[in-house]
């Protein structure tokens, strides 16, 4: 008999970020606008409430890239801890103002009580980055005044999640290179 769970419920959330409004071309930095920040945050809260109220609660919840405003990291961690799920979410760009570089990152939130099946007020956050910027993403960053450049993360992230086995995380364009990444794990 296997030590792995026979089944795992996964919640998938598709937020509706309007890229033209979230990261307008006439601003000096690629940071999600306040209007889109509020819009997407309400969508995230609604989705998390639906999972909480559902019959089959997920153990993992997945969100798309660039969907979590960096202004909401603490609040999101509280939602994840209360629901006691592992959440994998794409965060808004991480900006380095000194070099005008932007990183497209995701974060894995793991509640401290997850493996004891207890909700928690605190989560461990593991940040991972996108290796390759999509051509349009790179072009849009370069059109800003002053121009910004994409900075990739060359690491491969694979997690051992006890009874749920191993899982890796990747962002968008990096799926084109997934075989190379798996070769090293």
C-alpha positions as YAML, in Angstrom:
chain: A
units: angstrom
residues:
- id: 1
  name: UNK
  ca: [0.00, 0.00, 0.00]
- id: 2
  name: UNK
  ca: [1.26, 3.48, -0.93]
- id: 3
  name: UNK
  ca: [1.93, 6.22, 1.59]
- id: 4
  name: UNK
  ca: [0.51, 8.73, -0.90]
- id: 5
  name: UNK
  ca: [-2.99, 10.15, -0.78]
- id: 6
  name: UNK
  ca: [-5.24, 8.40, -3.27]
- id: 7
  name: UNK
  ca: [-6.87, 11.65, -4.31]
- id: 8
  name: UNK
  ca: [-6.16, 15.35, -3.88]
- id: 9
  name: UNK
  ca: [-8.62, 18.18, -4.48]
- id: 10
  name: UNK
  ca: [-7.15, 21.14, -6.35]
- id: 11
  name: UNK
  ca: [-8.85, 24.51, -6.68]
- id: 12
  name: UNK
  ca: [-8.07, 26.55, -9.78]
- id: 13
  name: UNK
  ca: [-8.83, 30.26, -9.90]
- id: 14
  name: UNK
  ca: [-8.78, 32.38, -13.05]
- id: 15
  name: UNK
  ca: [-8.64, 36.05, -12.15]
- id: 16
  name: UNK
  ca: [-9.56, 38.68, -14.72]
- id: 17
  name: UNK
  ca: [-6.74, 41.19, -14.70]
- id: 18
  name: UNK
  ca: [-6.98, 43.71, -17.54]
- id: 19
  name: UNK
  ca: [-3.31, 44.03, -18.53]
- id: 20
  name: UNK
  ca: [-3.74, 47.41, -20.26]
- id: 21
  name: UNK
  ca: [-5.25, 48.88, -17.10]
- id: 22
  name: UNK
  ca: [-3.08, 46.95, -14.64]
- id: 23
  name: UNK
  ca: [0.25, 47.94, -16.22]
- id: 24
  name: UNK
  ca: [-0.46, 50.99, -18.44]
- id: 25
  name: UNK
  ca: [2.23, 52.03, -20.90]
- id: 26
  name: UNK
  ca: [2.26, 55.64, -19.68]
- id: 27
  name: UNK
  ca: [3.65, 54.91, -16.21]
- id: 28
  name: UNK
  ca: [7.25, 54.85, -15.05]
- id: 29
  name: UNK
  ca: [7.23, 51.36, -13.51]
- id: 30
  name: UNK
  ca: [5.50, 48.01, -14.10]
- id: 31
  name: UNK
  ca: [3.42, 47.96, -10.91]
- id: 32
  name: UNK
  ca: [-0.23, 46.89, -10.84]
- id: 33
  name: UNK
  ca: [-2.56, 49.90, -10.77]
- id: 34
  name: UNK
  ca: [-4.63, 50.58, -7.66]
- id: 35
  name: UNK
  ca: [-7.89, 49.98, -9.55]
- id: 36
  name: UNK
  ca: [-6.80, 46.55, -10.79]
- id: 37
  name: UNK
  ca: [-5.31, 45.77, -7.38]
- id: 38
  name: UNK
  ca: [-8.73, 46.26, -5.78]
- id: 39
  name: UNK
  ca: [-10.56, 44.41, -8.58]
- id: 40
  name: UNK
  ca: [-8.37, 41.31, -8.50]
- id: 41
  name: UNK
  ca: [-8.27, 41.25, -4.70]
- id: 42
  name: UNK
  ca: [-12.09, 41.09, -4.57]
- id: 43
  name: UNK
  ca: [-12.00, 38.19, -7.06]
- id: 44
  name: UNK
  ca: [-9.41, 36.34, -4.96]
- id: 45
  name: UNK
  ca: [-11.46, 36.82, -1.77]
- id: 46
  name: UNK
  ca: [-14.61, 35.61, -3.52]
- id: 47
  name: UNK
  ca: [-12.84, 32.48, -4.79]
- id: 48
  name: UNK
  ca: [-11.35, 31.68, -1.38]
- id: 49
  name: UNK
  ca: [-14.79, 32.09, 0.26]
- id: 50
  name: UNK
  ca: [-16.27, 29.71, -2.32]
- id: 51
  name: UNK
  ca: [-13.61, 27.11, -1.48]
- id: 52
  name: UNK
  ca: [-14.28, 27.56, 2.25]
- id: 53
  name: UNK
  ca: [-18.03, 27.09, 1.75]
- id: 54
  name: UNK
  ca: [-17.70, 24.19, -0.71]
- id: 55
  name: UNK
  ca: [-18.43, 20.56, 0.03]
- id: 56
  name: UNK
  ca: [-15.01, 19.31, -1.11]
- id: 57
  name: UNK
  ca: [-12.35, 21.69, 0.17]
- id: 58
  name: UNK
  ca: [-9.18, 21.78, -1.91]
- id: 59
  name: UNK
  ca: [-5.77, 20.96, -0.44]
- id: 60
  name: UNK
  ca: [-4.03, 23.04, -3.13]
- id: 61
  name: UNK
  ca: [-5.18, 26.23, -4.84]
- id: 62
  name: UNK
  ca: [-3.55, 27.56, -8.02]
- id: 63
  name: UNK
  ca: [-3.74, 31.12, -9.38]
- id: 64
  name: UNK
  ca: [-2.32, 32.53, -12.65]
- id: 65
  name: UNK
  ca: [0.83, 34.57, -13.09]
- id: 66
  name: UNK
  ca: [0.79, 38.26, -12.15]
- id: 67
  name: UNK
  ca: [-2.56, 37.88, -10.35]
- id: 68
  name: UNK
  ca: [-1.72, 38.73, -6.72]
- id: 69
  name: UNK
  ca: [-0.94, 42.39, -6.00]
- id: 70
  name: UNK
  ca: [2.19, 42.72, -3.87]
- id: 71
  name: UNK
  ca: [0.19, 45.02, -1.59]
- id: 72
  name: UNK
  ca: [-1.93, 41.99, -0.57]
- id: 73
  name: UNK
  ca: [0.70, 39.40, 0.36]
- id: 74
  name: UNK
  ca: [-0.02, 39.47, 4.11]
- id: 75
  name: UNK
  ca: [-3.79, 39.42, 3.65]
- id: 76
  name: UNK
  ca: [-3.50, 36.56, 1.15]
- id: 77
  name: UNK
  ca: [-1.38, 34.59, 3.61]
- id: 78
  name: UNK
  ca: [-4.12, 35.01, 6.22]
- id: 79
  name: UNK
  ca: [-6.76, 33.68, 3.79]
- id: 80
  name: UNK
  ca: [-4.57, 30.71, 2.87]
- id: 81
  name: UNK
  ca: [-3.81, 29.93, 6.52]
- id: 82
  name: UNK
  ca: [-7.48, 30.09, 7.51]
- id: 83
  name: UNK
  ca: [-8.45, 27.74, 4.66]
- id: 84
  name: UNK
  ca: [-5.37, 25.58, 5.39]
- id: 85
  name: UNK
  ca: [-4.42, 25.00, 1.76]
- id: 86
  name: UNK
  ca: [-1.16, 25.23, -0.11]
- id: 87
  name: UNK
  ca: [-1.58, 28.12, -2.54]
- id: 88
  name: UNK
  ca: [0.55, 28.65, -5.63]
- id: 89
  name: UNK
  ca: [0.06, 32.16, -6.93]
- id: 90
  name: UNK
  ca: [1.66, 34.47, -9.46]
- id: 91
  name: UNK
  ca: [2.51, 37.81, -7.86]
- id: 92
  name: UNK
  ca: [2.81, 41.23, -9.45]
- id: 93
  name: UNK
  ca: [6.30, 42.15, -10.69]
- id: 94
  name: UNK
  ca: [9.09, 42.44, -8.13]
- id: 95
  name: UNK
  ca: [10.88, 45.66, -9.01]
- id: 96
  name: UNK
  ca: [14.52, 46.61, -8.63]
- id: 97
  name: UNK
  ca: [14.47, 50.39, -9.02]
- id: 98
  name: UNK
  ca: [18.27, 50.62, -8.96]
- id: 99
  name: UNK
  ca: [18.67, 48.63, -12.16]
- id: 100
  name: UNK
  ca: [15.19, 49.09, -13.62]
- id: 101
  name: UNK
  ca: [14.67, 45.34, -13.72]
- id: 102
  name: UNK
  ca: [11.44, 43.45, -13.14]
- id: 103
  name: UNK
  ca: [11.06, 39.85, -12.02]
- id: 104
  name: UNK
  ca: [7.93, 37.84, -12.70]
- id: 105
  name: UNK
  ca: [7.57, 35.71, -9.60]
- id: 106
  name: UNK
  ca: [5.24, 33.24, -8.04]
- id: 107
  name: UNK
  ca: [4.89, 32.36, -4.40]
- id: 108
  name: UNK
  ca: [4.03, 29.06, -2.74]
- id: 109
  name: UNK
  ca: [2.17, 29.73, 0.53]
- id: 110
  name: UNK
  ca: [2.26, 26.84, 3.01]
- id: 111
  name: UNK
  ca: [0.28, 27.30, 6.24]
- id: 112
  name: UNK
  ca: [2.30, 26.29, 9.28]
- id: 113
  name: UNK
  ca: [-0.46, 23.88, 10.37]
- id: 114
  name: UNK
  ca: [-0.99, 22.32, 6.93]
- id: 115
  name: UNK
  ca: [0.48, 18.87, 7.65]
- id: 116
  name: UNK
  ca: [-1.30, 18.72, 11.04]
- id: 117
  name: UNK
  ca: [-4.66, 19.59, 9.40]
- id: 118
  name: UNK
  ca: [-4.96, 22.73, 11.51]
- id: 119
  name: UNK
  ca: [-5.66, 26.23, 10.19]
- id: 120
  name: UNK
  ca: [-2.91, 28.70, 10.95]
- id: 121
  name: UNK
  ca: [-2.47, 32.45, 11.15]
- id: 122
  name: UNK
  ca: [0.97, 32.17, 9.55]
- id: 123
  name: UNK
  ca: [2.29, 30.83, 6.27]
- id: 124
  name: UNK
  ca: [5.74, 30.08, 4.99]
- id: 125
  name: UNK
  ca: [6.27, 31.83, 1.66]
- id: 126
  name: UNK
  ca: [8.58, 30.29, -0.94]
- id: 127
  name: UNK
  ca: [9.30, 32.63, -3.84]
- id: 128
  name: UNK
  ca: [10.11, 31.26, -7.28]
- id: 129
  name: UNK
  ca: [10.75, 33.13, -10.50]
- id: 130
  name: UNK
  ca: [10.08, 32.92, -14.17]
- id: 131
  name: UNK
  ca: [13.18, 32.07, -16.18]
- id: 132
  name: UNK
  ca: [12.19, 33.34, -19.64]
- id: 133
  name: UNK
  ca: [10.14, 36.43, -20.31]
- id: 134
  name: UNK
  ca: [7.55, 36.11, -23.05]
- id: 135
  name: UNK
  ca: [8.43, 38.27, -26.08]
- id: 136
  name: UNK
  ca: [5.44, 40.58, -25.51]
- id: 137
  name: UNK
  ca: [6.29, 40.87, -21.81]
- id: 138
  name: UNK
  ca: [9.87, 41.89, -22.60]
- id: 139
  name: UNK
  ca: [8.69, 44.36, -25.25]
- id: 140
  name: UNK
  ca: [6.12, 45.95, -22.92]
- id: 141
  name: UNK
  ca: [8.71, 46.41, -20.17]
- id: 142
  name: UNK
  ca: [11.09, 48.01, -22.69]
- id: 143
  name: UNK
  ca: [8.44, 50.52, -23.85]
- id: 144
  name: UNK
  ca: [8.10, 52.10, -20.42]
- id: 145
  name: UNK
  ca: [9.89, 55.40, -19.76]
- id: 146
  name: UNK
  ca: [12.44, 54.79, -18.45]
- id: 147
  name: UNK
  ca: [12.68, 51.31, -19.98]
- id: 148
  name: UNK
  ca: [12.67, 48.24, -17.74]
- id: 149
  name: UNK
  ca: [14.27, 44.89, -18.44]
- id: 150
  name: UNK
  ca: [13.13, 41.41, -17.52]
- id: 151
  name: UNK
  ca: [15.33, 39.56, -15.03]
- id: 152
  name: UNK
  ca: [14.98, 35.79, -15.06]
- id: 153
  name: UNK
  ca: [15.42, 33.22, -12.31]
- id: 154
  name: UNK
  ca: [17.56, 30.27, -13.42]
- id: 155
  name: UNK
  ca: [16.53, 27.95, -10.57]
- id: 156
  name: UNK
  ca: [14.27, 24.91, -10.80]
- id: 157
  name: UNK
  ca: [11.79, 24.47, -7.97]
- id: 158
  name: UNK
  ca: [10.51, 21.02, -6.95]
- id: 159
  name: UNK
  ca: [8.80, 20.40, -3.62]
- id: 160
  name: UNK
  ca: [8.41, 17.22, -1.60]
- id: 161
  name: UNK
  ca: [4.93, 17.41, -0.16]
- id: 162
  name: UNK
  ca: [4.74, 14.27, 1.99]
- id: 163
  name: UNK
  ca: [1.55, 12.31, 1.26]
- id: 164
  name: UNK
  ca: [0.87, 14.37, -1.88]
- id: 165
  name: UNK
  ca: [4.16, 13.50, -3.56]
- id: 166
  name: UNK
  ca: [6.47, 15.88, -5.37]
- id: 167
  name: UNK
  ca: [5.41, 18.86, -7.44]
- id: 168
  name: UNK
  ca: [7.25, 21.49, -9.40]
- id: 169
  name: UNK
  ca: [6.31, 25.05, -10.18]
- id: 170
  name: UNK
  ca: [6.84, 26.99, -13.35]
- id: 171
  name: UNK
  ca: [5.47, 30.20, -14.83]
- id: 172
  name: UNK
  ca: [3.99, 30.57, -18.31]
- id: 173
  name: UNK
  ca: [6.75, 30.72, -20.91]
- id: 174
  name: UNK
  ca: [8.99, 28.45, -18.83]
- id: 175
  name: UNK
  ca: [6.78, 25.48, -19.71]
- id: 176
  name: UNK
  ca: [8.57, 25.47, -23.07]
- id: 177
  name: UNK
  ca: [11.71, 24.37, -21.22]
- id: 178
  name: UNK
  ca: [10.13, 21.98, -18.73]
- id: 179
  name: UNK
  ca: [11.96, 18.90, -20.03]
- id: 180
  name: UNK
  ca: [15.36, 20.45, -19.30]
- id: 181
  name: UNK
  ca: [14.19, 21.43, -15.84]
- id: 182
  name: UNK
  ca: [12.93, 17.92, -15.08]
- id: 183
  name: UNK
  ca: [16.18, 16.42, -16.28]
- id: 184
  name: UNK
  ca: [17.98, 18.10, -13.37]
- id: 185
  name: UNK
  ca: [15.52, 16.82, -10.77]
...
